[in-house]
Amino acid sequence: MGLFDKLKGFNETNTEAAKRLYDKATSEYKAKNYYSAVRLYEMAWDKDPDVGTFFNLSCCYYFEWGTSKDEKRCYELTRHAAIKDHPVAMNNLSFFLNTGYGCQEDRVEGRKWLERAANKNDVRACHTLAHNLHTEAKDDPKLLDRCHKLITRCATENFKDSVAKVSEWFGPIKEDEWNGMTTVDMYNRGCDWMNGTNGFTKNLPLAIRCFEAAAERNHAGAYCNKGWCLEQEGKYALANEAYLKGANLGNAAAMANLAQNLHNGTGWPKDDTAARHYLIMAQEAGSERATTMLAQFFAEPNEEPLPAYDEEYDEDAYSDQPSAYDMDEEDDELDFDDWTNEEKVEFMTTNMNLCVRMDFWIDEYDVPQLAQELIDAEEYELARKLLRSCLSVCESSENEDHIDEVRFLLAWVYYLDYDGNEEDNAPYYRLRLAYELIMLLGENPKLFGIQNQNLADFYDVCYHFGDDYDLHNMPCYHISTWYGHQAYKFYSKAADDGYGYSMQMQAKYLMKEPSVVPSNYQKAEQLLTEAAKNIQVLALYLLGDLYYHNKYGRRNVEKAKECYINFINEEYCYDRYPYEYGQACHNAASILIDYDGSKEALRQARSILSEARSHKWCFGAVDRLYGRMLCEGLGGERDVAEGRRLIAEACDDKEGEVHFWTKL
């Protein structure tokens, strides 16, 4: 040790000395010089335990690396590391508490630390907790939902037996796996998964498996509900097969559902003869709904069709209601699918009370479905008319099952059509109307599928542009991070449902929004990889960033270059993501210049930058880097004058940064 080091040592505080000793101990530990590492770690601990997690030292005492086994000291160090937020230490502490290793056994406390480790995405903790939940689910079935998510996460990392357990636990359910559950129990469990009732989280795949198990014992209702679940997944032909089996077992609802699909040509070819047959069967089984459907679908020539079918239909109850939408005489045989959107909206608004009472059961009364079709076609005025009428009825109804969905759809129309109020010329008028409706939804509205993704988009806009929209003047205003939390939550829900766009947006928050959600680059990488498989363009750019920037801890310039170039080459990439396009061009070119440097790489870099500069909006750093290539003659002819001009202009650009290239 030199004189400078000695003098430095005299002036050190305990914390500084502890930091120096801790860093040196870590270096020795990595070099597997465990005896020296233990000695230095203990010296650091004596000076200031808060200087680090000391997780490595706990491993030394457990595995007897460089020291003798000391269970009590190992437990003490593990608990310290766990409190310091070390996920693996949390999992180890859980094991110690459960077994009494170096401490008094405390399984309740052990479970708390296991939960914390799993919430930190420690794969070992997730694996252990999944096994615990699977056992506990025998008494509390709703635990299966979380068990499924945890074991699936472990399987994505191919951890231990996770892949096999996913298949074993959640594959097709066999009768002997139910440990004596009755057929009715199986059916009821499926209903809970299907509806999200009795503490269960809505999960159609698990509902289908339960119904299949009950159906194997010839439960007619299970076949019917399995068919409904399959319809929600868009598997109409399979749904009809399930309805057919339920109908043959005497289930009237299955008969009516099958008849409706046969009449509409959904899943199977249109067959009115078979549709009439099953409706007559359902009618004979006592279904009032089938009676109404027969009158509607197969009215006698001189008969007016009933305005709707409803199990509690009472002619007197509708005597004061407006008459159903009237078609011209020559249109008597016109299918609903052949009507114009204006005719459909007019029909539904005239019969809106029935639509709501019918729970939007069939196409002719399915307000949300028509609203979504109008939104997709950008027919916002019609969509507003339809949804305003529906919301008015929903708000006056005692049944609130659909009010969240209708409020959201109307808000989404306002959001997409936010040009302003033409009468008052008020900017963001409609967006503010959307905001008020969204705030009425609460924090956990009843939404489905892509609606969660769209709601997340709305919150994401509020998070990034709340000041532009003057949200602070709106009722129920929240600080900006609240909107970010909501966006992340609903992106996560949609991502769990398999929406690739939401996967990439969830990953973006995990990478770039630490004030909203704790950074988790490993999970972000998993999400982006899956999103890229789902043809999500932005995922390629974000993966490029993940591998390009050191701060993410996954530096790999070859992978970054591949991702950036794949992103750049995507069709319409520049129009959809102009900022990301410019940044990707700059970063890809930088890699080709500074990490490859071959003639071919330099030519490719110059071509990428030249293409980027050809667009109307050009990222300032692109001009700067292209100017450098001109000044040095990289990848083509040298042009110092033009290069200096581009660099000077780029440094004045708001997107550019002044650096030494201006001195060329």
Long-range contacts (C-beta under 8 A, 24 or more apart in sequence): 14-47, 14-48, 15-47, 15-48, 15-50, 15-51, 17-44, 17-47, 17-48, 18-44, 18-45, 18-47, 18-48, 18-51, 19-44, 19-48, 19-51, 21-47, 22-51, 22-52, 25-56, 25-57, 26-52, 26-56, 29-56, 29-60, 33-66, 34-60, 34-65, 34-66, 34-67, 35-66, 35-67, 36-66, 37-66, 38-65, 38-66, 38-67, 49-80, 52-84, 53-80, 53-81, 53-84, 53-86, 53-89, 54-80, 54-81, 55-81, 55-86, 55-88, 55-89, 58-89, 58-92, 71-101, 71-102, 72-102, 72-103, 73-102, 74-101, 74-102, 75-101, 75-102, 75-103, 76-102, 82-113, 82-116, 85-120, 87-117, 87-120, 87-121, 87-122, 87-125, 88-117, 88-122, 88-124, 90-114, 90-116, 90-117, 90-120, 90-122, 90-125, 91-117, 91-122, 91-124, 91-125, 91-128, 94-125, 94-128, 118-150, 121-153, 121-520, 121-522, 121-523, 123-153, 123-154, 123-157, 123-159, 124-159, 126-150, 126-151, 126-153, 126-154, 127-151, 127-154, 127-159, 127-160, 127-162, 130-154, 130-162, 130-165, 131-165, 134-165, 134-169, 138-179, 141-189, 141-192, 141-200, 142-192, 142-198, 142-199, 142-200, 142-201, 144-206, 145-200, 145-201, 145-203, 145-206, 148-203, 148-206, 149-496, 156-526, 170-206, 170-209, 172-209, 172-212, 173-209, 173-210, 173-212, 173-213, 174-213, 175-213, 175-216, 175-217, 178-213, 183-214, 183-217, 183-219, 183-222, 184-214, 184-219, 186-210, 186-211, 186-213, 186-214, 186-217, 186-219, 186-222, 187-211, 187-214, 187-219, 187-221, 187-222, 187-225, 190-214, 190-222, 190-225, 190-226, 191-225, 194-225, 194-228, 194-229, 204-229, 204-232, 204-233, 215-242, 215-245, 218-249, 220-246, 220-249, 220-250, 220-251, 220-254, 221-246, 221-251, 221-253, 222-246, 223-249, 223-251, 223-254, 224-251, 224-253, 224-254, 224-257, 227-254, 227-257, 227-258, 228-257, 236-261, 236-266, 236-267, 236-268, 237-267, 237-268, 238-267, 239-267, 240-266, 240-267, 240-268, 247-278, 247-281, 250-285, 252-281, 252-282, 252-285, 252-286, 252-287, 252-290, 253-282, 253-287, 255-279, 255-281, 255-282, 255-285, 255-287, 255-290, 256-282, 256-287, 256-289, 256-290, 256-293, 259-290, 259-293, 259-297, 260-293, 260-362, 263-297, 264-335, 264-337, 264-363, 272-297, 272-298, 287-311, 288-312, 288-313, 307-351, 307-354, 308-351, 308-354, 308-355, 308-357, 308-358, 308-364, 308-365, 309-358, 310-354, 310-357, 310-358, 318-354, 321-351, 321-353, 321-354, 322-350, 322-351, 323-350, 324-350, 324-351, 325-350, 325-351, 336-363, 336-364, 337-363, 341-370, 341-373, 341-374, 341-377, 341-379, 341-382, 342-382, 344-370, 345-370, 345-374, 345-382, 345-385, 345-386, 348-386, 348-389, 348-390, 349-385, 349-386, 349-389, 352-389, 352-390, 352-392, 352-393, 353-393, 355-390, 355-393, 356-390, 356-393, 356-394, 356-397, 356-399, 356-402, 359-401, 359-402, 360-402, 367-406, 368-402, 368-405, 368-406, 368-409, 371-409, 371-413, 372-409, 375-409, 375-412, 375-413, 375-416, 378-416, 380-413, 380-416, 380-417, 383-409, 383-413, 384-410, 384-413, 384-414, 384-417, 387-413, 401-446, 404-441, 404-442, 404-445, 404-446, 404-447, 405-445, 405-446, 405-447, 405-448, 405-451, 407-437, 407-438, 407-440, 407-441, 407-445, 408-437, 408-438, 408-441, 408-445, 408-447, 408-451, 408-454, 408-455, 409-451, 410-437, 411-435, 411-437, 411-438, 411-458, 412-454, 412-458, 415-458, 415-461, 428-469, 428-470, 431-469, 432-469, 432-474, 434-458, 435-462, 435-469, 435-471, 435-474, 436-474, 436-475, 439-475, 439-476, 443-486, 449-494, 449-497, 449-499, 450-494, 450-499, 452-490, 452-491, 452-493, 452-494, 452-497, 452-502, 453-490, 453-491, 453-494, 453-499, 453-501, 453-502, 455-490, 456-486, 456-487, 456-488, 456-489, 456-490, 456-491, 456-493, 456-494, 456-502, 456-505, 457-487, 459-483, 459-484, 459-486, 459-487, 459-490, 460-484, 460-487, 460-491, 460-505, 462-487, 463-487, 463-516, 481-515, 481-516, 484-509, 484-513, 484-515, 484-516, 484-517, 485-516, 485-517, 487-516, 488-513, 488-516, 488-517, 495-527, 500-530, 500-531, 500-533, 500-534, 500-535, 500-536, 500-539, 501-531, 501-536, 503-527, 503-528, 503-530, 503-531, 503-534, 503-536, 503-539, 504-528, 504-531, 504-536, 504-538, 504-539, 504-542, 507-531, 507-539, 507-542, 508-538, 508-542, 511-542, 511-545, 511-546, 511-552, 521-546, 521-552, 521-553, 521-554, 525-554, 537-567, 537-570, 537-573, 537-576, 537-577, 538-567, 538-577, 538-580, 540-564, 540-566, 540-567, 540-570, 541-567, 541-577, 541-580, 541-583, 541-584, 544-584, 544-587, 544-588, 545-587, 548-587, 548-591, 557-591, 557-595, 560-587, 560-588, 560-591, 561-588, 561-591, 561-592, 561-595, 564-588, 564-591, 565-608, 568-608, 574-615, 578-615, 578-617, 579-619, 581-612, 581-615, 581-619, 582-612, 582-617, 582-618, 582-619, 582-621, 582-622, 582-655, 583-619, 583-621, 585-609, 585-611, 585-612, 585-619, 585-622, 586-612, 586-619, 586-621, 586-622, 586-625, 589-622, 589-625, 590-625, 593-625, 593-629, 593-634, 599-635, 602-629, 602-634, 602-635, 603-635, 603-636, 604-635, 605-629, 605-634, 605-635, 606-634, 606-635, 606-636, 607-635, 619-655, 620-650, 620-653, 620-654, 620-655, 620-656, 621-650, 621-655, 621-656, 621-657, 623-647, 623-649, 623-650, 623-653, 623-656, 624-650, 624-651, 624-656, 624-659, 624-661, 627-661, 628-661, 628-664, 631-661, 631-664, 640-664
